[in-house]
Amino acid sequence: MIPSRAALLIVALVCSSAATIAQTQPSNTDWPKASAADSGLSEAKLRSMDTAIRSEEFKKIGSVLIARHGKLAYEGYFDGDASTLRNTRSATKSITDALVGIAIGEGKLSGVNARVLSLLPERARKMQNPDPRKANITVEDFLTMSSPLECDDWNDASRGNEERMYLVEDWAQFIFDLPIRGRMHGGEQVEAPAYGRYFSYCTGGVFALSEVLEKATGMRTDRYAQQKLFSPLGITSVQWAYSPMNVPMTGGGLLLTSRDLLKIGQLYLDGGRWQGTRVLNESWVRTSTQPHARIDESTDYGYLWWLKSFKHGENSYPAFFMTGNGGNKVVAIPKLDMVVVITSTNYNTRGMHEQTEKILTDYILASTEK
């Protein structure tokens, strides 16, 4: 998630180069619809949610969409409309996972064990703080937020905090110049981390994958995304942010409509298919949404996807989800065959995620429990 002033910095840096990319031909891939009742949802509970949002019990909610059994069952807009592009900040990191998976599936990228600096040797040649461990950094390290670089967006003191990255011109070089992080510990024995990886939230590492993808595919990442991911999903309007060197920002800030965000969640829920068309390999989707690192006692991390269970009453619902600053969420819940999008502009606000999770648990999950 992009914290504090990062979004303002991105806008300042890229406003002159951000562009809307549109399809030249009309799309015939859109959402089939069903009523909430036919989808097994309580219409009364959803009306209560609508009332609570409109009365501002929940602040700055932009939209809530629910897909059940592959059909659009609820669609509510509280700021803007269906055509509004939503800045869900770091929620769109998960789209970078899809692009890496597509590149691997096409044989353009050898796999998650590909060494990043072997693909970007020009970065290694002028790198500060040289260390042999940097040569071993893999694509998987950046997908799982577990590279050895001293980069932590949740720590204001971290040298790799993304706020510092936005102040320089060459973002990727900023990341590779970072020193190797250290971890103080008590006693001589060091406890191994869950899944063998230390999690450290690092937007810069995900941005570096933009250069990796371009080198591997021979296409700039935004163009590769349009051809290989967005077009098959019928996504006709997106807006990217770009670094000062005009590299597409794959670490967040990609603007999409709420319906199109819902498509990304549905694509993963359906194992890489959209309306019967294979877009991602099923094995990639399965691997991406399995735990590879632990964030805290209740939350794990896959390949740029978050993993936890959401609870309502006595029931617990395992989910994988996209999340970003402001409380933005795209949540896939396999047990319910359901995808939920909640967009919000509560950027850098205390309780932003708790608010949208309350909408999810107290109203949307509750609506399935008749």
C-alpha positions in Angstrom: 0.0 0.0 0.0 1.3 3.5 -0.8 1.5 5.4 2.5 1.7 9.1 3.5 2.6 11.5 0.7 3.5 9.0 -2.0 0.4 9.4 -4.1 0.9 13.2 -4.3 4.5 12.7 -5.4 3.5 10.2 -8.1 0.9 12.7 -9.5 3.5 15.4 -9.5 6.1 13.3 -11.3 3.9 11.7 -13.9 1.0 14.0 -14.7 2.6 15.0 -17.9 3.1 11.5 -19.1 0.2 9.5 -17.7 -2.1 8.5 -20.5 -5.4 6.7 -21.1 -4.9 3.6 -23.3 -8.1 2.7 -25.1 -9.0 -0.2 -27.4 -9.7 0.7 -31.0 -12.3 -2.0 -31.3 -15.4 -2.4 -29.1 -15.3 -5.2 -26.5 -17.8 -8.0 -26.3 -16.6 -9.2 -22.9 -18.6 -7.7 -20.1 -20.4 -8.9 -17.0 -23.4 -11.1 -17.2 -25.9 -10.0 -14.5 -28.1 -11.7 -11.9 -30.3 -10.3 -9.2 -29.0 -10.3 -5.6 -31.8 -12.7 -4.6 -31.1 -15.1 -7.4 -27.4 -15.0 -6.4 -28.2 -16.1 -2.8 -27.7 -12.7 -1.3 -30.0 -10.9 1.1 -31.4 -7.8 -0.6 -32.4 -6.4 2.8 -28.9 -6.6 4.1 -27.5 -5.0 0.9 -30.1 -2.2 1.2 -28.9 -1.6 4.8 -25.3 -1.4 3.5 -26.3 1.1 0.9 -28.1 3.2 3.5 -25.2 3.1 5.9 -22.8 4.3 3.2 -25.0 7.1 1.9 -25.6 8.3 5.5 -21.8 8.5 5.8 -21.6 5.9 8.6 -18.7 4.8 6.3 -16.6 7.7 4.9 -15.5 8.3 1.3 -16.6 5.0 -0.2 -16.6 5.2 -4.0 -18.1 2.0 -5.0 -19.1 -1.5 -3.9 -19.5 -4.4 -6.4 -20.3 -8.0 -5.8 -19.9 -10.9 -8.3 -21.5 -14.2 -7.3 -21.2 -17.4 -9.3 -19.6 -15.4 -12.1 -22.4 -12.9 -12.4 -22.6 -9.2 -11.3 -25.1 -9.4 -8.5 -24.7 -6.0 -6.8 -23.3 -2.7 -8.1 -23.4 0.5 -6.0 -21.7 3.8 -6.8 -21.4 6.5 -4.1 -18.9 8.7 -5.8 -18.7 8.8 -9.6 -20.2 6.0 -11.7 -19.4 2.9 -13.6 -17.1 4.8 -16.0 -15.0 6.4 -13.2 -11.4 5.3 -13.1 -10.5 4.4 -9.5 -7.0 4.9 -8.0 -6.8 1.9 -5.7 -3.1 2.5 -5.1 -1.2 -0.6 -4.3 -4.1 -2.9 -4.9 -2.9 -2.9 -8.5 0.4 -4.6 -7.6 -1.5 -7.9 -8.1 -1.8 -7.0 -11.8 2.0 -7.2 -12.0 1.8 -10.7 -10.8 -0.5 -11.5 -13.7 1.9 -10.0 -16.2 4.9 -12.0 -14.7 2.8 -15.2 -15.0 1.9 -14.5 -18.6 5.5 -13.8 -19.5 6.6 -17.1 -17.9 3.7 -18.9 -19.6 4.9 -17.6 -23.0 8.5 -18.6 -22.3 9.6 -15.0 -22.4 10.8 -15.2 -18.7 12.4 -18.4 -17.5 10.6 -18.5 -14.2 10.4 -17.0 -10.7 13.9 -18.1 -10.0 15.3 -15.8 -12.8 17.9 -13.6 -11.3 16.9 -10.0 -11.7 20.4 -8.5 -12.2 21.3 -11.1 -14.8 18.4 -9.6 -16.8 19.4 -6.1 -16.0 23.2 -6.2 -16.1 23.4 -2.4 -16.7 22.0 -1.9 -13.2 24.7 -4.1 -11.6 27.5 -2.3 -13.4 26.9 1.1 -11.7 25.4 -0.3 -8.4 26.3 1.3 -5.1 26.8 -0.9 -2.0 27.9 -3.9 -4.0 27.3 -7.3 -2.3 27.4 -10.8 -3.8 23.9 -11.5 -2.4 22.4 -8.9 -4.7 23.3 -11.1 -7.7 21.0 -13.8 -6.2 17.9 -11.6 -6.0 15.2 -13.4 -8.0 11.9 -12.4 -9.5 10.2 -14.4 -6.7 11.9 -12.2 -4.1 10.2 -9.2 -5.4 6.9 -11.0 -5.9 6.9 -12.1 -2.3 8.2 -8.8 -0.8 11.2 -10.7 0.6 14.3 -9.5 -1.1 17.4 -9.0 1.1 17.5 -5.2 0.2 17.0 -2.7 3.0 13.6 -1.6 1.8 10.5 -1.2 4.1 7.7 1.2 3.2 6.2 0.6 6.7 9.3 2.0 8.4 9.9 5.7 7.9 13.6 5.2 8.8 14.2 2.7 6.1 16.6 3.8 3.4 14.4 2.1 0.8 11.1 3.6 1.9 9.2 4.5 -1.2 8.9 8.2 -0.2 12.6 8.5 -0.8 12.4 6.7 -4.2 9.9 9.3 -5.5 12.4 12.1 -4.9 15.0 10.8 -7.4 14.9 10.3 -11.2 16.0 6.7 -11.6 13.7 4.6 -9.4 15.1 1.2 -10.3 18.7 2.3 -9.7 17.6 3.6 -6.3 16.4 0.1 -5.4 19.5 -1.8 -6.5 21.8 0.7 -4.8 20.3 -0.1 -1.4 22.4 -2.0 1.1 21.5 -5.5 2.4 19.3 -5.3 5.4 20.2 -6.6 8.8 18.1 -8.0 11.6 19.1 -7.7 15.3 18.2 -10.8 17.4 18.4 -11.9 21.0 20.7 -14.8 21.7 22.8 -16.8 19.2 19.9 -18.8 17.7 17.9 -17.2 14.9 14.4 -18.5 14.4 13.7 -19.3 10.8 10.8 -17.3 9.3 7.6 -18.8 8.2 7.9 -20.3 4.6 11.6 -19.5 4.7 11.2 -15.8 3.8 11.3 -12.5 5.8 8.5 -10.2 4.6 9.3 -6.5 4.1 6.8 -4.4 2.2 8.8 -2.8 -0.7 7.0 -1.0 -3.5 10.3 -0.3 -5.2 11.0 -3.9 -5.7 7.7 -4.4 -7.5 8.5 -1.3 -9.7 11.8 -3.0 -10.7 9.7 -5.8 -12.2 8.5 -3.3 -14.8 12.1 -3.2 -16.3 12.4 -7.0 -15.9 9.2 -7.5 -17.9 10.3 -5.1 -20.6 13.6 -6.8 -21.0 12.1 -10.2 -21.1 9.2 -9.5 -23.4 10.7 -6.8 -25.6 7.6 -4.6 -24.9 7.1 -1.7 -22.5 5.0 -3.1 -19.6 1.9 -1.0 -20.2 1.7 -2.1 -23.8 2.3 -5.8 -22.9 -0.4 -5.5 -20.3 -2.9 -4.1 -22.8 -2.2 -6.8 -25.3 -1.9 -9.8 -23.1 -4.2 -9.1 -20.1 -6.5 -6.2 -20.6 -7.7 -6.9 -24.1 -8.7 -10.5 -23.4 -10.7 -9.2 -20.4 -12.4 -6.5 -22.4 -10.8 -3.7 -20.4 -10.9 -0.7 -22.6 -9.7 2.2 -20.4 -6.7 2.3 -18.0 -4.4 5.1 -16.8 -0.9 4.3 -15.7 1.6 6.3 -13.7 5.1 6.6 -15.0 8.5 7.2 -13.4 10.5 10.3 -14.4 12.2 8.1 -16.9 8.9 7.1 -18.4 8.9 3.5 -17.0 5.4 2.3 -16.2 4.7 2.1 -12.5 4.0 -1.5 -11.7 4.1 -0.9 -7.9 0.6 0.7 -7.8 -1.4 3.7 -8.8 -2.9 2.1 -12.0 -6.4 3.5 -12.5 -9.2 1.1 -13.6 -13.0 1.1 -13.3 -14.6 -0.8 -10.5 -16.1 -3.4 -13.0 -12.6 -4.0 -14.4 -11.1 -4.4 -11.0 -13.8 -7.0 -10.4 -12.7 -8.8 -13.6 -9.2 -9.2 -12.2 -10.6 -10.8 -9.0 -12.9 -13.1 -11.0 -10.1 -14.1 -13.3 -8.1 -15.4 -10.4 -11.1 -16.9 -8.7 -11.8 -18.9 -11.9 -8.3 -20.2 -12.1 -7.1 -17.9 -14.9 -10.1 -18.0 -17.2 -12.4 -15.1 -18.1 -15.8 -16.2 -19.5 -14.3 -19.5 -20.7 -11.1 -17.9 -22.3 -7.8 -18.9 -20.8 -5.8 -15.8 -19.9 -3.5 -17.1 -17.1 -2.2 -20.6 -16.4 -4.1 -22.3 -13.7 -0.9 -23.4 -12.0 0.3 -19.8 -11.9 -3.0 -18.6 -10.2 -2.8 -21.4 -7.7 0.8 -20.7 -6.8 0.2 -16.9 -6.7 -2.6 -17.3 -4.1 -0.7 -19.7 -1.9 1.3 -18.4 1.1 5.0 -17.7 0.5 5.7 -15.3 3.4 4.0 -14.4 6.6 3.0 -10.8 7.4 1.4 -11.3 10.9 -0.4 -14.0 12.9 -3.5 -13.7 10.7 -2.1 -12.7 7.3 0.1 -14.4 4.8 1.4 -13.2 1.4 1.4 -14.9 -1.9 2.8 -13.5 -5.2 1.6 -9.8 -4.7 -1.7 -11.2 -3.2 -2.7 -11.0 0.4 -4.1 -14.1 2.2 -6.3 -14.1 5.3 -9.7 -15.3 6.5 -12.6 -12.9 7.1 -15.1 -13.7 9.8 -18.7 -13.1 10.4 -20.3 -14.6 13.5 -19.1 -18.2 13.8 -18.2 -18.5 10.1 -14.7 -18.0 8.7 -14.1 -17.3 5.0 -10.5 -17.8 3.6 -9.8 -15.2 0.9 -7.1 -13.9 -1.3 -7.2 -10.2 -2.1 -5.7 -7.0 -3.5 -5.5 -4.1 -1.1 -4.3 -0.5 -1.3 -4.1 2.7 0.6 -7.4 4.3 1.3 -8.9 1.0 2.3 -9.3 -0.3 -1.3 -10.1 -4.0 -1.6 -10.6 -6.6 -4.3 -11.5 -9.8 -2.4 -11.9 -13.3 -3.9 -13.7 -15.8 -1.6 -13.6 -19.3 -3.1 -15.9 -20.8 -0.4 -18.7 -18.5 -1.5 -17.7 -18.3 -5.2 -17.7 -14.6 -4.8 -15.6 -11.5 -5.6 -16.1 -8.2 -3.9 -14.7 -4.7 -4.9 -14.7 -1.9 -2.4 -13.1 1.4 -3.5 -12.4 4.2 -1.2 -10.5 7.5 -1.0 -9.7 7.4 2.7 -6.0 7.8 1.9 -3.5 7.8 4.8 -6.4 7.7 7.3 -6.5 5.8 10.5 -8.9 2.9 10.3 -9.2 3.0 6.5 -8.8 -0.8 6.1 -10.9 -1.6 9.2 -13.8 0.4 7.7 -13.9 -1.4 4.4 -13.4 -4.8 6.1 -16.4 -4.0 8.3 -18.5 -3.4 5.1 -17.2 -6.8 3.9 -18.0 -8.7 7.0 -21.0 -7.0 8.6 -23.0 -6.5 5.4 -21.6 -8.5 2.4 -20.7 -11.7 4.2 -23.8 -11.4 6.3 -25.9 -11.2 3.2 -24.9 -14.7 2.3 -26.0 -16.2 5.6 -29.7 -16.4 5.3 
